[in-house]
Structure formats: structure tokens, C-alpha cells
Amino acid sequence: MIHMFDYCRNQLDFKNMEHLACTEIRAANLTHCSFMSAWSQGDASYTRIKKAHQVCDC
């Protein structure tokens, strides 16, 4: 969603490496893209890694 917002609002050019880097940095900052922030929010755990990344065989 952040990438699409940037695309619509700022005429983002995905072929321009500077634009791509900027939108990736914004997305990482706005979604708290780190293990420590996910861990502090309860979304990640050292002990539940296998369960969290298990693929459903539905």
C-alpha cells in the first residue's frame, strides 16, 4: 500500500533506483520493519519461528 500511495501521489518511477530506494525506506520505517519491533509488539518470537513460517497445506 505504501508503494502504491507513493506511485499515485508522487509519480513514482519503479525503474528509477533513487525512487525505488526512497519508497522502500519509507515502507520499512512506516511498518516498523525489524525483528526487535515485531518482537516487542508480540508478532515475532525466538521460540515460535517454525510455527510462524509454516506453509498451510489447504
mmCIF file as Biopython writes it, N, C-alpha, C and O atoms, coordinates in Angstrom:
data_model
#
loop_
_atom_site.group_PDB
_atom_site.id
_atom_site.type_symbol
_atom_site.label_atom_id
_atom_site.label_alt_id
_atom_site.label_comp_id
_atom_site.label_asym_id
_atom_site.label_entity_id
_atom_site.label_seq_id
_atom_site.pdbx_PDB_ins_code
_atom_site.Cartn_x
_atom_site.Cartn_y
_atom_site.Cartn_z
_atom_site.occupancy
_atom_site.B_iso_or_equiv
_atom_site.auth_seq_id
_atom_site.auth_asym_id
_atom_site.pdbx_PDB_model_num
ATOM 1   N N  . MET A ? 1  ? 0.813  -1.194  0.000   1.0 0.0 1  A 1 
ATOM 2   C CA . MET A ? 1  ? 0.000  0.000   0.000   1.0 0.0 1  A 1 
ATOM 3   C C  . MET A ? 1  ? 0.864  1.269   0.000   1.0 0.0 1  A 1 
ATOM 4   O O  . MET A ? 1  ? 0.531  2.258   -0.653  1.0 0.0 1  A 1 
ATOM 5   N N  . ILE A ? 2  ? 1.954  1.226   0.725   1.0 0.0 2  A 1 
ATOM 6   C CA . ILE A ? 2  ? 2.822  2.409   0.777   1.0 0.0 2  A 1 
ATOM 7   C C  . ILE A ? 2  ? 3.418  2.689   -0.593  1.0 0.0 2  A 1 
ATOM 8   O O  . ILE A ? 2  ? 3.502  3.839   -1.021  1.0 0.0 2  A 1 
ATOM 9   N N  . HIS A ? 3  ? 3.832  1.620   -1.280  1.0 0.0 3  A 1 
ATOM 10  C CA . HIS A ? 3  ? 4.401  1.801   -2.615  1.0 0.0 3  A 1 
ATOM 11  C C  . HIS A ? 3  ? 3.357  2.374   -3.578  1.0 0.0 3  A 1 
ATOM 12  O O  . HIS A ? 3  ? 3.673  3.238   -4.396  1.0 0.0 3  A 1 
ATOM 13  N N  . MET A ? 4  ? 2.144  1.905   -3.483  1.0 0.0 4  A 1 
ATOM 14  C CA . MET A ? 4  ? 1.097  2.401   -4.388  1.0 0.0 4  A 1 
ATOM 15  C C  . MET A ? 4  ? 0.735  3.841   -4.054  1.0 0.0 4  A 1 
ATOM 16  O O  . MET A ? 4  ? 0.456  4.629   -4.958  1.0 0.0 4  A 1 
ATOM 17  N N  . PHE A ? 5  ? 0.733  4.198   -2.776  1.0 0.0 5  A 1 
ATOM 18  C CA . PHE A ? 5  ? 0.497  5.585   -2.394  1.0 0.0 5  A 1 
ATOM 19  C C  . PHE A ? 5  ? 1.579  6.484   -2.987  1.0 0.0 5  A 1 
ATOM 20  O O  . PHE A ? 5  ? 1.284  7.536   -3.555  1.0 0.0 5  A 1 
ATOM 21  N N  . ASP A ? 6  ? 2.837  6.058   -2.847  1.0 0.0 6  A 1 
ATOM 22  C CA . ASP A ? 6  ? 3.936  6.830   -3.415  1.0 0.0 6  A 1 
ATOM 23  C C  . ASP A ? 6  ? 3.795  6.954   -4.934  1.0 0.0 6  A 1 
ATOM 24  O O  . ASP A ? 6  ? 4.052  8.014   -5.505  1.0 0.0 6  A 1 
ATOM 25  N N  . TYR A ? 7  ? 3.392  5.878   -5.568  1.0 0.0 7  A 1 
ATOM 26  C CA . TYR A ? 7  ? 3.219  5.880   -7.022  1.0 0.0 7  A 1 
ATOM 27  C C  . TYR A ? 7  ? 2.146  6.882   -7.443  1.0 0.0 7  A 1 
ATOM 28  O O  . TYR A ? 7  ? 2.357  7.672   -8.364  1.0 0.0 7  A 1 
ATOM 29  N N  . CYS A ? 8  ? 1.015  6.850   -6.780  1.0 0.0 8  A 1 
ATOM 30  C CA . CYS A ? 8  ? -0.107 7.732   -7.145  1.0 0.0 8  A 1 
ATOM 31  C C  . CYS A ? 8  ? 0.149  9.181   -6.740  1.0 0.0 8  A 1 
ATOM 32  O O  . CYS A ? 8  ? -0.167 10.097  -7.499  1.0 0.0 8  A 1 
ATOM 33  N N  . ARG A ? 9  ? 0.705  9.394   -5.579  1.0 0.0 9  A 1 
ATOM 34  C CA . ARG A ? 9  ? 0.886  10.741  -5.049  1.0 0.0 9  A 1 
ATOM 35  C C  . ARG A ? 9  ? 2.101  11.470  -5.628  1.0 0.0 9  A 1 
ATOM 36  O O  . ARG A ? 9  ? 2.051  12.677  -5.865  1.0 0.0 9  A 1 
ATOM 37  N N  . ASN A ? 10 ? 3.184  10.736  -5.853  1.0 0.0 10 A 1 
ATOM 38  C CA . ASN A ? 10 ? 4.447  11.368  -6.217  1.0 0.0 10 A 1 
ATOM 39  C C  . ASN A ? 10 ? 4.980  10.960  -7.583  1.0 0.0 10 A 1 
ATOM 40  O O  . ASN A ? 10 ? 6.147  11.209  -7.881  1.0 0.0 10 A 1 
ATOM 41  N N  . GLN A ? 11 ? 4.164  10.345  -8.409  1.0 0.0 11 A 1 
ATOM 42  C CA . GLN A ? 11 ? 4.589  9.894   -9.730  1.0 0.0 11 A 1 
ATOM 43  C C  . GLN A ? 11 ? 5.867  9.051   -9.629  1.0 0.0 11 A 1 
ATOM 44  O O  . GLN A ? 11 ? 6.845  9.301   -10.334 1.0 0.0 11 A 1 
ATOM 45  N N  . LEU A ? 12 ? 5.842  8.062   -8.751  1.0 0.0 12 A 1 
ATOM 46  C CA . LEU A ? 12 ? 6.977  7.180   -8.517  1.0 0.0 12 A 1 
ATOM 47  C C  . LEU A ? 12 ? 7.310  6.402   -9.777  1.0 0.0 12 A 1 
ATOM 48  O O  . LEU A ? 12 ? 6.418  5.864   -10.434 1.0 0.0 12 A 1 
ATOM 49  N N  . ASP A ? 13 ? 8.584  6.341   -10.115 1.0 0.0 13 A 1 
ATOM 50  C CA . ASP A ? 13 ? 9.069  5.582   -11.271 1.0 0.0 13 A 1 
ATOM 51  C C  . ASP A ? 13 ? 9.831  4.380   -10.734 1.0 0.0 13 A 1 
ATOM 52  O O  . ASP A ? 13 ? 10.930 4.534   -10.202 1.0 0.0 13 A 1 
ATOM 53  N N  . PHE A ? 14 ? 9.261  3.183   -10.866 1.0 0.0 14 A 1 
ATOM 54  C CA . PHE A ? 14 ? 9.879  1.983   -10.324 1.0 0.0 14 A 1 
ATOM 55  C C  . PHE A ? 14 ? 11.172 1.604   -11.040 1.0 0.0 14 A 1 
ATOM 56  O O  . PHE A ? 14 ? 11.924 0.770   -10.536 1.0 0.0 14 A 1 
ATOM 57  N N  . LYS A ? 15 ? 11.445 2.191   -12.193 1.0 0.0 15 A 1 
ATOM 58  C CA . LYS A ? 15 ? 12.692 1.930   -12.925 1.0 0.0 15 A 1 
ATOM 59  C C  . LYS A ? 15 ? 13.822 2.840   -12.446 1.0 0.0 15 A 1 
ATOM 60  O O  . LYS A ? 15 ? 14.985 2.602   -12.773 1.0 0.0 15 A 1 
ATOM 61  N N  . ASN A ? 16 ? 13.495 3.878   -11.677 1.0 0.0 16 A 1 
ATOM 62  C CA . ASN A ? 16 ? 14.480 4.805   -11.137 1.0 0.0 16 A 1 
ATOM 63  C C  . ASN A ? 16 ? 14.931 4.279   -9.771  1.0 0.0 16 A 1 
ATOM 64  O O  . ASN A ? 16 ? 14.132 4.179   -8.840  1.0 0.0 16 A 1 
ATOM 65  N N  . MET A ? 17 ? 16.215 3.946   -9.664  1.0 0.0 17 A 1 
ATOM 66  C CA . MET A ? 17 ? 16.732 3.346   -8.428  1.0 0.0 17 A 1 
ATOM 67  C C  . MET A ? 17 ? 16.597 4.276   -7.220  1.0 0.0 17 A 1 
ATOM 68  O O  . MET A ? 17 ? 16.387 3.793   -6.107  1.0 0.0 17 A 1 
ATOM 69  N N  . GLU A ? 18 ? 16.708 5.574   -7.405  1.0 0.0 18 A 1 
ATOM 70  C CA . GLU A ? 18 ? 16.545 6.512   -6.290  1.0 0.0 18 A 1 
ATOM 71  C C  . GLU A ? 18 ? 15.104 6.521   -5.801  1.0 0.0 18 A 1 
ATOM 72  O O  . GLU A ? 18 ? 14.865 6.568   -4.594  1.0 0.0 18 A 1 
ATOM 73  N N  . HIS A ? 19 ? 14.147 6.478   -6.709  1.0 0.0 19 A 1 
ATOM 74  C CA . HIS A ? 19 ? 12.738 6.423   -6.316  1.0 0.0 19 A 1 
ATOM 75  C C  . HIS A ? 19 ? 12.449 5.117   -5.585  1.0 0.0 19 A 1 
ATOM 76  O O  . HIS A ? 19 ? 11.770 5.103   -4.558  1.0 0.0 19 A 1 
ATOM 77  N N  . LEU A ? 20 ? 12.975 4.022   -6.127  1.0 0.0 20 A 1 
ATOM 78  C CA . LEU A ? 20 ? 12.736 2.713   -5.523  1.0 0.0 20 A 1 
ATOM 79  C C  . LEU A ? 20 ? 13.329 2.634   -4.122  1.0 0.0 20 A 1 
ATOM 80  O O  . LEU A ? 20 ? 12.690 2.123   -3.201  1.0 0.0 20 A 1 
ATOM 81  N N  . ALA A ? 21 ? 14.546 3.137   -3.960  1.0 0.0 21 A 1 
ATOM 82  C CA . ALA A ? 21 ? 15.179 3.136   -2.633  1.0 0.0 21 A 1 
ATOM 83  C C  . ALA A ? 21 ? 14.374 3.978   -1.650  1.0 0.0 21 A 1 
ATOM 84  O O  . ALA A ? 21 ? 14.176 3.580   -0.502  1.0 0.0 21 A 1 
ATOM 85  N N  . CYS A ? 22 ? 13.918 5.122   -2.092  1.0 0.0 22 A 1 
ATOM 86  C CA . CYS A ? 22 ? 13.147 6.015   -1.216  1.0 0.0 22 A 1 
ATOM 87  C C  . CYS A ? 22 ? 11.859 5.345   -0.747  1.0 0.0 22 A 1 
ATOM 88  O O  . CYS A ? 22 ? 11.541 5.386   0.442   1.0 0.0 22 A 1 
ATOM 89  N N  . THR A ? 23 ? 11.118 4.730   -1.662  1.0 0.0 23 A 1 
ATOM 90  C CA . THR A ? 23 ? 9.853  4.108   -1.272  1.0 0.0 23 A 1 
ATOM 91  C C  . THR A ? 23 ? 10.083 2.888   -0.384  1.0 0.0 23 A 1 
ATOM 92  O O  . THR A ? 23 ? 9.271  2.610   0.498   1.0 0.0 23 A 1 
ATOM 93  N N  . GLU A ? 24 ? 11.180 2.152   -0.604  1.0 0.0 24 A 1 
ATOM 94  C CA . GLU A ? 24 ? 11.485 1.008   0.259   1.0 0.0 24 A 1 
ATOM 95  C C  . GLU A ? 24 ? 11.843 1.468   1.674   1.0 0.0 24 A 1 
ATOM 96  O O  . GLU A ? 24 ? 11.421 0.854   2.653   1.0 0.0 24 A 1 
ATOM 97  N N  . ILE A ? 25 ? 12.604 2.526   1.777   1.0 0.0 25 A 1 
ATOM 98  C CA . ILE A ? 25 ? 12.963 3.065   3.093   1.0 0.0 25 A 1 
ATOM 99  C C  . ILE A ? 25 ? 11.721 3.574   3.811   1.0 0.0 25 A 1 
ATOM 100 O O  . ILE A ? 25 ? 11.551 3.325   5.004   1.0 0.0 25 A 1 
ATOM 101 N N  . ARG A ? 26 ? 10.852 4.285   3.098   1.0 0.0 26 A 1 
ATOM 102 C CA . ARG A ? 26 ? 9.601  4.762   3.705   1.0 0.0 26 A 1 
ATOM 103 C C  . ARG A ? 26 ? 8.758  3.598   4.187   1.0 0.0 26 A 1 
ATOM 104 O O  . ARG A ? 26 ? 8.220  3.635   5.294   1.0 0.0 26 A 1 
ATOM 105 N N  . ALA A ? 27 ? 8.637  2.567   3.371   1.0 0.0 27 A 1 
ATOM 106 C CA . ALA A ? 27 ? 7.824  1.407   3.745   1.0 0.0 27 A 1 
ATOM 107 C C  . ALA A ? 27 ? 8.402  0.715   4.978   1.0 0.0 27 A 1 
ATOM 108 O O  . ALA A ? 27 ? 7.659  0.333   5.883   1.0 0.0 27 A 1 
ATOM 109 N N  . ALA A ? 28 ? 9.717  0.556   5.016   1.0 0.0 28 A 1 
ATOM 110 C CA . ALA A ? 28 ? 10.347 -0.085  6.174   1.0 0.0 28 A 1 
ATOM 111 C C  . ALA A ? 28 ? 10.153 0.748   7.435   1.0 0.0 28 A 1 
ATOM 112 O O  . ALA A ? 28 ? 9.890  0.193   8.502   1.0 0.0 28 A 1 
ATOM 113 N N  . ASN A ? 29 ? 10.274 2.045   7.335   1.0 0.0 29 A 1 
ATOM 114 C CA . ASN A ? 29 ? 10.106 2.909   8.504   1.0 0.0 29 A 1 
ATOM 115 C C  . ASN A ? 29 ? 8.662  2.974   8.967   1.0 0.0 29 A 1 
ATOM 116 O O  . ASN A ? 29 ? 8.400  2.985   10.170  1.0 0.0 29 A 1 
ATOM 117 N N  . LEU A ? 30 ? 7.731  3.018   8.041   1.0 0.0 30 A 1 
ATOM 118 C CA . LEU A ? 30 ? 6.327  3.146   8.420   1.0 0.0 30 A 1 
ATOM 119 C C  . LEU A ? 30 ? 5.723  1.847   8.949   1.0 0.0 30 A 1 
ATOM 120 O O  . LEU A ? 30 ? 4.743  1.879   9.694   1.0 0.0 30 A 1 
ATOM 121 N N  . THR A ? 31 ? 6.295  0.713   8.574   1.0 0.0 31 A 1 
ATOM 122 C CA . THR A ? 31 ? 5.766  -0.567  9.043   1.0 0.0 31 A 1 
ATOM 123 C C  . THR A ? 31 ? 6.618  -1.179  10.143  1.0 0.0 31 A 1 
ATOM 124 O O  . THR A ? 31 ? 6.398  -2.327  10.529  1.0 0.0 31 A 1 
ATOM 125 N N  . HIS A ? 32 ? 7.587  -0.428  10.652  1.0 0.0 32 A 1 
ATOM 126 C CA . HIS A ? 32 ? 8.475  -0.901  11.723  1.0 0.0 32 A 1 
ATOM 127 C C  . HIS A ? 32 ? 9.079  -2.244  11.338  1.0 0.0 32 A 1 
ATOM 128 O O  . HIS A ? 32 ? 8.916  -3.234  12.050  1.0 0.0 32 A 1 
ATOM 129 N N  . CYS A ? 33 ? 9.764  -2.271  10.225  1.0 0.0 33 A 1 
ATOM 130 C CA . CYS A ? 33 ? 10.292 -3.496  9.629   1.0 0.0 33 A 1 
ATOM 131 C C  . CYS A ? 33 ? 11.595 -3.920  10.301  1.0 0.0 33 A 1 
ATOM 132 O O  . CYS A ? 33 ? 12.674 -3.758  9.732   1.0 0.0 33 A 1 
ATOM 133 N N  . SER A ? 34 ? 11.492 -4.456  11.496  1.0 0.0 34 A 1 
ATOM 134 C CA . SER A ? 34 ? 12.659 -5.009  12.164  1.0 0.0 34 A 1 
ATOM 135 C C  . SER A ? 34 ? 12.193 -6.093  13.130  1.0 0.0 34 A 1 
ATOM 136 O O  . SER A ? 34 ? 11.054 -6.081  13.596  1.0 0.0 34 A 1 
ATOM 137 N N  . PHE A ? 35 ? 13.081 -7.016  13.417  1.0 0.0 35 A 1 
ATOM 138 C CA . PHE A ? 35 ? 12.723 -8.099  14.321  1.0 0.0 35 A 1 
ATOM 139 C C  . PHE A ? 35 ? 12.411 -7.573  15.713  1.0 0.0 35 A 1 
ATOM 140 O O  . PHE A ? 35 ? 11.465 -8.026  16.356  1.0 0.0 35 A 1 
ATOM 141 N N  . MET A ? 36 ? 13.208 -6.617  16.178  1.0 0.0 36 A 1 
ATOM 142 C CA . MET A ? 36 ? 13.019 -6.117  17.542  1.0 0.0 36 A 1 
ATOM 143 C C  . MET A ? 36 ? 11.665 -5.430  17.712  1.0 0.0 36 A 1 
ATOM 144 O O  . MET A ? 36 ? 11.011 -5.612  18.738  1.0 0.0 36 A 1 
ATOM 145 N N  . SER A ? 37 ? 11.239 -4.650  16.731  1.0 0.0 37 A 1 
ATOM 146 C CA . SER A ? 37 ? 9.935  -4.003  16.877  1.0 0.0 37 A 1 
ATOM 147 C C  . SER A ? 37 ? 8.812  -5.032  16.766  1.0 0.0 37 A 1 
ATOM 148 O O  . SER A ? 37 ? 7.808  -4.930  17.470  1.0 0.0 37 A 1 
ATOM 149 N N  . ALA A ? 38 ? 8.975  -6.019  15.887  1.0 0.0 38 A 1 
ATOM 150 C CA . ALA A ? 38 ? 7.965  -7.074  15.785  1.0 0.0 38 A 1 
ATOM 151 C C  . ALA A ? 38 ? 7.924  -7.897  17.069  1.0 0.0 38 A 1 
ATOM 152 O O  . ALA A ? 38 ? 6.851  -8.295  17.523  1.0 0.0 38 A 1 
ATOM 153 N N  . TRP A ? 39 ? 9.087  -8.150  17.649  1.0 0.0 39 A 1 
ATOM 154 C CA . TRP A ? 39 ? 9.157  -8.908  18.889  1.0 0.0 39 A 1 
ATOM 155 C C  . TRP A ? 39 ? 8.492  -8.146  20.032  1.0 0.0 39 A 1 
ATOM 156 O O  . TRP A ? 39 ? 7.765  -8.733  20.834  1.0 0.0 39 A 1 
ATOM 157 N N  . SER A ? 40 ? 8.742  -6.832  20.106  1.0 0.0 40 A 1 
ATOM 158 C CA . SER A ? 40 ? 8.158  -6.051  21.188  1.0 0.0 40 A 1 
ATOM 159 C C  . SER A ? 40 ? 6.646  -5.918  21.055  1.0 0.0 40 A 1 
ATOM 160 O O  . SER A ? 40 ? 5.955  -5.700  22.051  1.0 0.0 40 A 1 
ATOM 161 N N  . GLN A ? 41 ? 6.124  -6.045  19.834  1.0 0.0 41 A 1 
ATOM 162 C CA . GLN A ? 41 ? 4.681  -5.980  19.614  1.0 0.0 41 A 1 
ATOM 163 C C  . GLN A ? 41 ? 4.019  -7.351  19.729  1.0 0.0 41 A 1 
ATOM 164 O O  . GLN A ? 41 ? 2.795  -7.464  19.655  1.0 0.0 41 A 1 
ATOM 165 N N  . GLY A ? 42 ? 4.845  -8.408  19.912  1.0 0.0 42 A 1 
ATOM 166 C CA . GLY A ? 42 ? 4.298  -9.758  20.055  1.0 0.0 42 A 1 
ATOM 167 C C  . GLY A ? 42 ? 4.070  -10.469 18.738  1.0 0.0 42 A 1 
ATOM 168 O O  . GLY A ? 42 ? 3.465  -11.542 18.722  1.0 0.0 42 A 1 
ATOM 169 N N  . ASP A ? 43 ? 4.535  -9.908  17.632  1.0 0.0 43 A 1 
ATOM 170 C CA . ASP A ? 43 ? 4.340  -10.534 16.328  1.0 0.0 43 A 1 
ATOM 171 C C  . ASP A ? 43 ? 5.435  -11.528 15.984  1.0 0.0 43 A 1 
ATOM 172 O O  . ASP A ? 43 ? 5.258  -12.329 15.066  1.0 0.0 43 A 1 
ATOM 173 N N  . ALA A ? 44 ? 6.554  -11.506 16.684  1.0 0.0 44 A 1 
ATOM 174 C CA . ALA A ? 44 ? 7.673  -12.401 16.416  1.0 0.0 44 A 1 
ATOM 175 C C  . ALA A ? 44 ? 8.160  -13.009 17.723  1.0 0.0 44 A 1 
ATOM 176 O O  . ALA A ? 44 ? 7.996  -12.431 18.798  1.0 0.0 44 A 1 
ATOM 177 N N  . SER A ? 45 ? 8.757  -14.180 17.607  1.0 0.0 45 A 1 
ATOM 178 C CA . SER A ? 45 ? 9.267  -14.857 18.793  1.0 0.0 45 A 1 
ATOM 179 C C  . SER A ? 45 ? 10.447 -15.735 18.399  1.0 0.0 45 A 1 
ATOM 180 O O  . SER A ? 45 ? 10.458 -16.318 17.316  1.0 0.0 45 A 1 
ATOM 181 N N  . TYR A ? 46 ? 11.433 -15.828 19.273  1.0 0.0 46 A 1 
ATOM 182 C CA . TYR A ? 46 ? 12.561 -16.712 19.032  1.0 0.0 46 A 1 
ATOM 183 C C  . TYR A ? 46 ? 12.128 -18.174 19.079  1.0 0.0 46 A 1 
ATOM 184 O O  . TYR A ? 46 ? 12.729 -19.015 18.411  1.0 0.0 46 A 1 
ATOM 185 N N  . THR A ? 47 ? 11.104 -18.485 19.850  1.0 0.0 47 A 1 
ATOM 186 C CA . THR A ? 47 ? 10.709 -19.875 20.053  1.0 0.0 47 A 1 
ATOM 187 C C  . THR A ? 47 ? 9.611  -20.336 19.106  1.0 0.0 47 A 1 
ATOM 188 O O  . THR A ? 47 ? 9.386  -21.540 18.989  1.0 0.0 47 A 1 
ATOM 189 N N  . ARG A ? 48 ? 8.923  -19.431 18.428  1.0 0.0 48 A 1 
ATOM 190 C CA . ARG A ? 48 ? 7.825  -19.816 17.539  1.0 0.0 48 A 1 
ATOM 191 C C  . ARG A ? 48 ? 8.156  -19.575 16.065  1.0 0.0 48 A 1 
ATOM 192 O O  . ARG A ? 48 ? 7.246  -19.350 15.266  1.0 0.0 48 A 1 
ATOM 193 N N  . ILE A ? 49 ? 9.430  -19.616 15.688  1.0 0.0 49 A 1 
ATOM 194 C CA . ILE A ? 49 ? 9.835  -19.317 14.314  1.0 0.0 49 A 1 
ATOM 195 C C  . ILE A ? 49 ? 9.248  -20.337 13.342  1.0 0.0 49 A 1 
ATOM 196 O O  . ILE A ? 49 ? 8.686  -19.952 12.316  1.0 0.0 49 A 1 
ATOM 197 N N  . LYS A ? 50 ? 9.367  -21.622 13.643  1.0 0.0 50 A 1 
ATOM 198 C CA . LYS A ? 50 ? 8.863  -22.662 12.737  1.0 0.0 50 A 1 
ATOM 199 C C  . LYS A ? 50 ? 7.352  -22.538 12.543  1.0 0.0 50 A 1 
ATOM 200 O O  . LYS A ? 50 ? 6.863  -22.642 11.419  1.0 0.0 50 A 1 
ATOM 201 N N  . LYS A ? 51 ? 6.622  -22.319 13.615  1.0 0.0 51 A 1 
ATOM 202 C CA . LYS A ? 51 ? 5.171  -22.200 13.529  1.0 0.0 51 A 1 
ATOM 203 C C  . LYS A ? 51 ? 4.770  -20.941 12.767  1.0 0.0 51 A 1 
ATOM 204 O O  . LYS A ? 51 ? 3.808  -20.969 11.999  1.0 0.0 51 A 1 
ATOM 205 N N  . ALA A ? 52 ? 5.477  -19.858 12.960  1.0 0.0 52 A 1 
ATOM 206 C CA . ALA A ? 52 ? 5.144  -18.596 12.303  1.0 0.0 52 A 1 
ATOM 207 C C  . ALA A ? 52 ? 5.384  -18.647 10.802  1.0 0.0 52 A 1 
ATOM 208 O O  . ALA A ? 52 ? 4.714  -17.944 10.046  1.0 0.0 52 A 1 
ATOM 209 N N  . HIS A ? 53 ? 6.336  -19.474 10.358  1.0 0.0 53 A 1 
ATOM 210 C CA . HIS A ? 53 ? 6.690  -19.523 8.937   1.0 0.0 53 A 1 
ATOM 211 C C  . HIS A ? 53 ? 6.227  -20.814 8.269   1.0 0.0 53 A 1 
ATOM 212 O O  . HIS A ? 53 ? 6.722  -21.168 7.199   1.0 0.0 53 A 1 
ATOM 213 N N  . GLN A ? 54 ? 5.306  -21.504 8.874   1.0 0.0 54 A 1 
ATOM 214 C CA . GLN A ? 54 ? 4.804  -22.745 8.326   1.0 0.0 54 A 1 
ATOM 215 C C  . GLN A ? 54 ? 3.816  -22.453 7.210   1.0 0.0 54 A 1 
ATOM 216 O O  . GLN A ? 54 ? 2.959  -21.581 7.346   1.0 0.0 54 A 1 
ATOM 217 N N  . VAL A ? 55 ? 3.933  -23.178 6.112   1.0 0.0 55 A 1 
ATOM 218 C CA . VAL A ? 55 ? 3.036  -23.001 4.967   1.0 0.0 55 A 1 
ATOM 219 C C  . VAL A ? 55 ? 1.831  -23.904 5.147   1.0 0.0 55 A 1 
ATOM 220 O O  . VAL A ? 55 ? 1.970  -25.080 5.484   1.0 0.0 55 A 1 
ATOM 221 N N  . CYS A ? 56 ? 0.668  -23.362 4.925   1.0 0.0 56 A 1 
ATOM 222 C CA . CYS A ? 56 ? -0.582 -24.122 5.064   1.0 0.0 56 A 1 
ATOM 223 C C  . CYS A ? 56 ? -0.753 -25.040 3.863   1.0 0.0 56 A 1 
ATOM 224 O O  . CYS A ? 56 ? -0.533 -24.615 2.728   1.0 0.0 56 A 1 
ATOM 225 N N  . ASP A ? 57 ? -1.139 -26.289 4.092   1.0 0.0 57 A 1 
ATOM 226 C CA . ASP A ? 57 ? -1.395 -27.251 3.008   1.0 0.0 57 A 1 
ATOM 227 C C  . ASP A ? 57 ? -2.880 -27.344 2.723   1.0 0.0 57 A 1 
ATOM 228 O O  . ASP A ? 57 ? -3.404 -28.447 2.565   1.0 0.0 57 A 1 
ATOM 229 N N  . CYS A ? 58 ? -3.558 -26.238 2.655   1.0 0.0 58 A 1 
ATOM 230 C CA . CYS A ? 58 ? -5.012 -26.210 2.458   1.0 0.0 58 A 1 
ATOM 231 C C  . CYS A ? 58 ? -5.385 -26.604 1.055   1.0 0.0 58 A 1 
ATOM 232 O O  . CYS A ? 58 ? -6.568 -26.634 0.716   1.0 0.0 58 A 1 
#
